[in-house]
Amino acid sequence: MNPIELRDHALWATKVLRPERAGSLRRDDARNLLRRTMIAYVAKYGLRFHAWSAQPSRIHVVVAIPTDIALTPVLGGLFGYFTRRFNARYGKAGPVFRTKFLRRVMIGPLAITDAIRRVHALPRNEGLKAAPGEEPWSSHDCYEHGGR
């Protein structure tokens, strides 16, 4: 995990699945597909995902904002790329997510650290798991152990 610096900006983005697709992320292979898509975008755009959590009906990410790219089209492209791969894999058509995503900009290490803690606590708060880190499809374990 990259250390958070005082000059860092980050975005907490939440993308909600369409009602007819809710529950799609319960599949392990769909969550693996999401993780591989995020890794591809890290390599392509140099993004830094500080935290993420894939829940049955939504995805939360805390991502560093590079100064030389516009993040909204990049995140839109990320979710669009996931949608194309998801539809190809499962023989579906149409959008997986609702059109817009919720976003909140954070500046400085305290705001970013708080957002990371809150994203990792979301599965517990929604009754999915008893404690942070028990949800296998979030970045909590990587964050705690300094991994990727």
PEGI-V859348 format. One line per field, one symbol per residue. phi: phi as a letter, one per 30 degrees, with the letter a starting at -180 (. if undefined). psi: psi as a letter, one per 20 degrees, with the letter a starting at -180 (. if undefined). A space follows every 50 residues. Layout:
phi->???
psi->???
This chain:
phi->.dddceddcbbccbccddedcejdddddddddddddddddddddcidbdd aabccecabcbcbdcddcbddedddedddddddddddddcicbjddcddc bdbbdbbjdddddddddddddedddcidbdbejdddcbdeddddcicc
psi->ppqprhiqqrpoppppqqhiipihjhpghhhhggghgghhhghgikqooh qqporhirppqopqoqijqohghghghghggggggghggjkrqrqhrrgq qqqppppqhggggghgghghighghjjhrhqqihoilrjgggghjka.
